[in-house]
Amino acid sequence: MDPNVHSAVTLIHDTQSLIPLSNHLKDEDAILLLTPGIVPQVSPLNWDPHTPTSDPFEPLGRALAKHQHRVRHVPYIPRNGITETHVVHIRLAAVVIFVISGPPCHGQPSQVGLAEITKSLCDHRPHLVLSCCRMQDVGALDKSFSTVIEAPGFSPSTMEAVADILFGKSPTPPDPSLQNLIPPPKTWRIESWHPDRDVDSILALWRECFPKQFHLTRYLMQSVLRRDGYAMHYVVRDAGAAAGIVGFCATYTTYADRDGERLLGSLAALLVHPSYRRRGIGLSLHDHALRQLSRTRGVCRLQLGSTFPRLLYGLPIDSPAEDWFRRRGWPIDASSSTPGAGHEITDWLLQFKDSPLTALIPLNLTFRPCEFHEFDLVLDFVDRESRRKGQMGWYDQYAKLAGSMNIRDIILGWEGDTIIAAALTYCRNTGSPAAEDLPWAVTLGDDVGGVTCICVSDEVPNAANKRDAIMIRLLDSCIRLLTEQGMKKMLVDAIKGGEEGFQSMGFHKWAKYRDIWRNT
């Protein structure tokens, strides 16, 4: 074997002292080798012209079998993920080797994310990751993997070198630059936040992690975080840090619909101080928070971001953390047609003076504020439309107005005696629950009102032709109501699509997010 090939295989770390495998295996034990189902011609990364056109990882299976006769080589298809077949093989194995060939192809989940899923299925079984590419190309293989090996490709000679190292031949010492990528693992204690003493530290961390656009005052931060019975927040502290708190995770639960039995769980914010990143703090907070949400009775869906109360609707577009969350199993693929897979959601801002004076399209419709005796009809309408369109949590926002003067904050569109559209307006100092749940309009100024939870029925005759006209009339009525309340600007949140229509009305994009959901 070429000694240069052998020296190019590097043991990054082995905190579980798994290598050599011979110290952990009996003769009857089986090794499970999970490899990506690729063919060199269609996956040019690390392509070797001398590699056969069959499965390029077969040489690794044969090389391992020279040391341990029971080797189960089972490919996985990245787009299909880890299936029940793989789970069966995992349960029969004594050691699991997961191979990563490179970064995800377009439309495929991250192989690193699949490795993490496999690790969670291993229970007590030793698990190691073999990266057949530069680790920088797939992201940091952080402390969730106790044993990591890096190889320069998957040629037969390289695969044989990997097998030798796994069974005791001394590997190349880790390059110091690679060691810097993965700091020594540390167990971080997760604590529940203290609503009285932690607000200032969390606010400082928030401002450290987000641009000025998303800064909040102390009052607004405390108001949004402090939701008894609906909020569970967690912190990581380090006595050596000036602020004490170096990591923070905010989570909420809220009712998904009218029935009051299903809840949606929100991973609303996950923050780590810049000088403490890449040490496992974010992963520890993330996994702890998801475990707690999944154990909460009634939680049926999880959101990356939050609907109500709102910190950020989703992950900001172009966030550097996007791939990190993708590797943790969040479905982020903007090209997918599946709802909640990372499509763009926009908050739009309008200055009323910039709104063009256009002749409204004549329709046999009426738009006006809701009357008190119409409130039950509104709840029925919003419940029906929210269920149809998967707008979880919207019903609860309308229901909170029951018995209050804020019922007249609702703008309705009528066709005869039938409600065909609804929008919820709000502004500060009116006691509106929506204003308490949606803080961003207030941050833009005392003269900025908001519009949220816009419902337009699909049951209107010729709805496809009328929808744009209905939306324009509905927003125009919202502008009129907010103008009467002294507002000069309007923030409309969480809009899917409609870019040309909003721009034609004078709106400007204020923020853009990824709409990301997953099942529990």
N, C-alpha and C positions, 0 to 999 in steps of 0.2 A: 504494500500500500504506500502511496505517496505520502511521506512524512509531512509535507506542506499542507495537504488536505486535512490530516489529523490535527495539526496545530491550529487550523482555522476554526475548528469546533470549540466553542467556549462555554464553560459552565458559568452562567451569570450569578445564580445563587442557589443554595440548597439548604434552607433553614430547617427542613425536616430530616436531614441526614439520610436521604433516600439512596444516594449513590455511594457504593455500588449496590445494584439491585439484588445481587446474589446474597447479600446479608439479610434480605427481607423475604426471599422466596423459597418455598419448599419445592421438591421435585414435581408434586402434583398441582402446583399453583399455575394459574394462567395469567398471561399478560394480555391486556386489551390494547390494541393499537388502533386509534381513531385517526384517520387521515382524510383530507379533503378529496373529493372525487373530481380530480382534474386530469387533463391531458396536456402535455407540454405545448402542442401546437396551438391550443386555444387559450392557454395561460402562459404568456411569454415571460412572466416574471421568473428569473433565475433559470431560464431554459438552457438546457445542456444538449447540444446536437448529438452527443453520444448516448443519451438516455433513450431507452426503447419507448415506443409510442404507446405501450400498455401503461398500467398504473405505475407512476414513477416511484411510488413508495413500497412496491413489492420487494426491492432489494433490502429495505430496512426490516421488513418482516422476516425475510430469510436470514438476515444477519443476526437478528435477535434470537431466532430459533436455534442458532448454533450454541447459544448460551443457556436457553430455557426452552425445552422442546414444545411446551404448550403456549403458542402465540395465536391469538385470534385477531386477524387483520380485518377491520370493518370500516369501509369508507363512509363518510357523511357528505351529503350534498348541501353546500352552504345555503342555498335558497330554501331547502326543506327543513333545515335545522336538525335538532336532536329528536329522534322519533322514539316510539315505544320499543322498536327493535333494538335501538342503541341502549335503552334503559335495561333491557333484559341482559344484554352482554355485560353492561357495567356491573350488574349485581352478581355475575358469575366470575368476575375478574378479581385477582389479588392486587394488581397494579394497573393503573390506566395511564397510557401515554397519549397525549393529545397533540396533534401536529397542526401547525399554522403555516400556510404557504405564502401569505401576503395580505395586503389590505383588501377590503371587500370590493368586488366588481360592482358595477352600477346596478342598483336594485337588489343587492344581496345584503344580508345581515353580516356584521363583523364576525370573523372567525374567533376573535378574542372574546366577544360576547358569548359565542357558543362554547368556548372553553370554560368560561365562568359558569355557564349552565351545567356543563358536565361535572365540574368540580363540586357544585352543590348537590349533585346526584350521587356522588361517590361516598358520602357519609364518612366512614372511618377508613376507606380504602386510600392508599397513597395515590397521588395524582401529580403528574409532571407535564410541563409544556415544552415542546420542541418547536422553536421558531426557525423555519427554513428561509429566513430573510432577515434583513436588518430590523432590529426592534424599533428603530426610529420610524420605519415605514408603517407600522401597525399601531403605534402608540405605546406608552409605557406599560410593560407587563408587571403591574404593581404587586403589592404584598399579598394579594388574594391568591397568588400562585407561589407555593412554597419552594418549588424546584423549577428552574427555567434554564434551558440550554439554547444557545444560538448557533445555527449552522449557516454557511454561506450559500446554500442551495440544496437541491435534492438529487444530485448525481449519485450513481451507485457507490462510488468510492466515498463520498461524503456520508451516505447512509451507513456504510460499514464502519466508518470512523465513529459515528454517533453510537452505534451498538457497542463498540469496544469501550467507549467512555462510560456508557451506562452500566457496564459490568466490570469496571474497575481500572481500566487503563487511564492513567493520570491525564486529565484534561488540561488545556491551556488555562493559566490563571486569568481571571477576569481583567479586562482592560480597565484601568482607572476611570476612563471617561464613561464607560458603561456603568461602573459602580455609582458614578454620580447621578446616573439616570434613576437608580433605584436605591434610595436611602435605606439604611438598616430598618427592618420592620419594628414597629412599636405598637403595643396595644393601647388604644385610646379609650378612656372611660367616657361613656355617653351619659349625660345627665339631662334631666328635664329642666327647662329654663325656669328662672325665678322672675315672675312678672313685675316685681317691684325693683329689684336691684340690677337686672340684666339689660334693661332697655337701652341705656346709654352705650354700653359696650356693643350691643347688637347694632345700634344705629351707626356707630363708628365703623364697624366691620362692613355694614351695608354700603356706606359711602366709599369705603376703600375698594369695594368690589364692583361697583356700578358707576357708569358715567353720570354727570350732573343731571342729565335729563330725568333720571330715575331716583333722585334724592328726595327724601321725605323729611318733614319736620319731626321732632320728638313726639309731639302730640299725635300726629297722624300715624306714626309708626306704632306707638303704644295702642292707639285705637284699633288699628287693623289686626295687631297680634293678639290682643287680649279679648278672646272670645270663649268664655267659659262654656264647657260642654261641647264645643265645636273645634277647638284648637288643641294640638299637641305639638309642642316645640322642644327642640333638643339642642344642647350645646356641648362643645368640647373645650375644656379649660386647660391652660398651661401657666403654671405659676411664674415661669420665666418671661411671659409676654406682658408688655406694658398694659394692655387692655384686659388681660386675663382670658377672655374668650377668643379662641383662634378658629373655631368652627361653629356654624349655626345651621340648623335645618328647621323650616317652618312647615307644618302640615295642618290640614283642615279636613273635616268631614261636613257635608251638607246634604240635605235631602235631594234625591235625584228627581222626584216627581211627586204627584199629588198623593199617592198612596201612603207615603211616610214610612215605608218599609225598606226601600232601597236607598243606600247612601253612595255618594261618590267621594272618594278620597283624593286629596290634592297634596302632591309634593310641591309646595308653593315656592320654596326658595332653598337653595343649598349653597352655603358660602364658606369658603376657607380663606384665611388671611394669606395673601400672596407669598409671604416668607415661610409659610408652613405647608405649602402645597407639595404634592408628590410624596407624602408621608403616610398615606392611608386614612387621613382624617375624613375626607369627603366620602370615601367608600364605606367607612364605619358608620357615618351618619346616614348615608343613603340606605344601606342594608337594614340598619336598626329601624329607621322610619317606615320602610316598606313592610317589615315584619309586623310592626305595631298596627299599621293600617289594615293589613291583611287579616289580622286577628280581630279587628273590630267588627262586631256583628252587623250585617246588612251592607257592608261595603262591597259593591259589585264592579266598580270601575275605578281606575286610578288615572289621575291626570298629572302630567309634568307641567306645573304651573297651577293657577287656581282661578276658578270662576268667581265665586263669592265666598268670603271677602277676597278682594283682588290685590295681590301684590304685583305679580306679572301674569298675564293670561297664559303665557307659555314661555318656552325658551326663546330669547331674542334671536332674530335672524342673524346669521353669521357669528353666533356665539362660538368662542374657541372651545367650549365644553361640549359641543354637539356630538363629536365622535366619542367622548367619554361616556355620555349617556347612551349612545347607540350600543356601545359595548356592554352596557348594563341591561340590555334587553328592551330598551325603549324603541318603538318602531318609528324611526326617522328616515323617511324616504319620500321626498317631495314629489317624485315622479309617480308614486303609487296612486291608484284610484280609491284606495281604502280610506274611509274617514278616520281622522285621528292619527294619520301616519306622517305628520309633519308638514301639512299644507300651510300656506301663509295666511295669517290672520292679521288684520290691520286695525289700528285705532286712527280715526280721522279727526282733524281739527279744522273748524271753520270760523273765520271772522265774519260776522254778519255783514259788514260793509263790503266784503269781497264777494258776497253771494250775488250772482247776476239776476237782474230783474227780468224774468222770463214769463211769458204767458203760460199759465198752467194748462196742462192738457185737460180739455173738458171731459169729465166723467160723470156718470149718474151716481156719484158717491158723496158722502158727507164726512167731514173730518172735524172732530171737536174733542174737548176734554170729557173724561168719563164722569157720569153722574153716579151718585151713591147707590141708587137702586139698580144700576147696571153692573155692579161689581161682580156678582156671582156669574153673570154671563161672560164677563171678561176672564174669570178664572177657568171656566169651562173651555173657552176658546184657547187660552194660553196652554192649558194642559194638553189639549188635543194637538195643537201645532207643535209643541215641544216634543211630545212623544214621537210624532211623525218624523221630525227632523233631527232627533237625537240631541236636543238642546237641554242638556241635563242641568238642573238647578235653576232654570228660568222661572218655573212655576212658583218656587219659594220666594223669589224676589217680588212678584206681584202679591202673593198671599200675605206678605209682611205688612202690606198697607191696610189690611182689614181694620175697620173701626177708626181710621185716622182721616184727617183732612187731606192727607197726601193722595187719596184716591183720585183727586182731580189733577194729579201730576201725570196720569195716564192719558195719552192721546189715542183716540179710536178712529178707525175708518169704518164707515157703515155703507152697505149696499141694501137699501130698504131697511128691513128690520134685522139684518144679519151683519155681525161683526166680521170684517174681512182683513183688518189690520189693527195692530196695537203697538205702542212704543211707550216706554217708561222714562219720563224726564226727571231730573233732579238738579238741585243747586244747594249751596251751603246755607246753613242757618234756617232751614225750613223743617227740620226734624225728620227728613226723609231717610228711611233705612238704606235706600240705594246710595245716598251720598256718604253714609258711613261705610258701606262695603266697597265703594269705588272712589279711592282718594285722589286719583290723578287729575281730575278736572280742577280740584281745589288748589293743587300745586301750581297750576298754570295761572292762577289769578282769581281774585274775588268776583270777577265779572265773567267767569267761565262756568256754564252749565253743562249738563251731560244728558246723553240719550243712550239707553241700554235696552237689551232684551226686545229687539224689534221682531215682531211676528207678522208675516204676510201670508195669508191663506193661499193654498194651492187649489182650493175648491171654487175660486171665483171663475165664472164663465170666461173663456178666453184668457186664462190667467197668464199664460206665457206672453201675450201681447200687452196685457195691462200692468204687469208686475212693476216695470220701471216707472210707469206713470203713478202707480199707487205709492211707491217708495218716495217719489219726489213730493207728492201731495202730503204724505205723512210727515216727512222731514220739514216741509214748509210750515206745517201746523206746529211742530215742535219749536221751530225758530220763533214763531209768533208768541207762543206761550212763554218761552224763556225771555224774550224781549220785554214782555209785560212785567217780568220779575226782575228787570234791571240788568239782564245778562247781555254781553256784547260778543261772546264767543260760545262755541258748542263743541264738545268732544263726544264723538260717537265711537263706542268701543266694540271690539271683537267682531269685525265684519269679514265675512268670507266672500271674496270676489268683489265685483261691482266697481272695479278701479276706474274705468272710463266715466261711469255715471257720477261718482263722487267728485272726480276732478272737474267735470263739466259744471258742477254746482259750486265750485270754488273751494272745495275741501283740499287740505294738504295732509299727507301722511305724518302722523306724530310718532308712531311706534309700530314695529312689525315683529310678529312672533311665529313660532312653529306650534301648530295645534297637535298635541301629542297625548295619546291615551293608550292604556293597555288594560287587559282584564286582570283581576286579582288572581 
